[in-house]
Amino acid sequence: MGNNAAFTSFEASVIAVYNRGVLDKELLDALAAPYEGMDIDRGGQEGTLAKDGLDIDGVICKMYGVVLAPYPDIPKDYRDWTPEQQALNDKWVEAKYEAINKIEKQWGWG
């Protein structure tokens, strides 16, 4: 089992600094550095949103210049999804995961 509290702390720090308008890629890397080699676990993700509506992954992607496709226009309730809509969601989630995972590996996470 990973360190959920570490991710909770990282998420809160990044969102707070981003909301102040001072976060850049270098500062983001510096905030991630203390967790290098640690079993940081996204299970601690609180889902905190920045003032502009971005979550932690959105902020990370923005700082790294990663542009994800817009989220598919599908119903909010997954129970209403067709198999095609499920496939669209899965494809988008996988693309986001790959982008974030690549950055986290650069940080020495995981």
Stockholm file with secondary structure:
# STOCKHOLM 1.0

chainA/1-110         MGNNAAFTSFEASVIAVYNRGVLDKELLDALAAPYEGMDIDRGGQEGTLAKDGLDIDGVICKMYGVVLAPYPDIPKDYRDWTPEQQALNDKWVEAKYEAINKIEKQWGWG
#=GR chainA/1-110 SS CCBHHHHHHHHHHHHHHHHTTCCCHHHHHHHHGGGTTSCBCGGGCCCCCCTTSCCHHHHHHHHHTCCCCCCCCCCSSGGGCCHHHHHHHHHHHHHHHHHHHHHHHHTTCC
#=GC SS_cons         CCBHHHHHHHHHHHHHHHHTTCCCHHHHHHHHGGGTTSCBCGGGCCCCCCTTSCCHHHHHHHHHTCCCCCCCCCCSSGGGCCHHHHHHHHHHHHHHHHHHHHHHHHTTCC
//
